[in-house]
Amino acid sequence: MQVIRVHYWAAARSAAGVAEEDVDVPGPVTLADLRADLVRRHPESDRLADVIKVCSVVIGDRPVSSSDPGSVLVEPGDTVEFLPPFAGG
């Protein structure tokens, strides 16, 4: 198995209950599959699926569009960051 490192920020961290975790994968996976796996890993969270669905996603150092997560490929060794929308002014 190979690993994808996941970082959660703000509300995503609260929903997941952890700041980061390593996910074992057999090879490249889609962002949609990774999201589904993360939700399965945290059955105690009733908010994680909704929170990460609206998050901005950064893979490595590049922001990616999460509007079509089935078309975004995540490679073993990548770091994926979930950044919820922030309010400010």
N, C-alpha and C positions, 0 to 999 in steps of 0.2 A: 504494500500500500504506500501511497504517497500522500503528502499533506498540503492542505490549503489553510493558511492562517486567517482567521476572521477577527476583526476588531469592531466592537460596537461602541457608539458614542451616544451620550445624552439619553434620550428616551429609549433608544434601542438597547443600551446597556441595562437600563432599568427593567425593560421587558424580558431580556434574556437572563438577567440575574448574574451575568459575568461581563467583564470588560473585553475579554478575548478568549479564543479557543482555537484549537487545531482540529481540522476535520480530515479524516482519512478518506481518500478517494482512490479509485482504481486507475484513474487517468483523467483527462480533461472532462469537465462537466459544464452544463449550461448554468447561467445564473439562476434560472427558474428551478433547476434541480437542486442547486445549493441552497436556495431559500427554503424549499420543501424539506430538505434534510435538516436544516437548522430548526425549523418548527417542530419536526419529529423529535429532535434532541431535547427540546424544552417543553414537554407536554404540560408542565405545571403553569406555563404562561398562557394566559388567554388573550394577550395583546401582541405577542411577537409577530405573528403573521401580518397583522394590520400595520404595525409600525414599520417593519422592514419593506413592506410593499410601497410605502411612500418615501422611503429614504433615498437620498442621493447615494450613488455607489462609486467608489474609487477602487480600481484594481491596480495595484502597484502605485504608480504615480499618475495614472491617467483616469480622469472621470469617464464613466461610461453611461450610456443611455439605459435606464432601467425600464423604459416603456415597452420594450419587447424582450423580456428576460430570457426567452427561449433562443434568441439569436446571439446572446453574449456568451462567449466561451471563457471559462476560468480554467487555468492550467495548474497542475500540481506545482507547488513552490510559490504561487501567487499569494499576495496578501490582499484581502478584500475588506474594505471599510464601509460600514453602514452609518451614514450621517443623516439623522432626521432633519426635517425642515426647522430652521431656527427663526425665531421672531426677534426683532430688534429695532433699533431706531436711533 
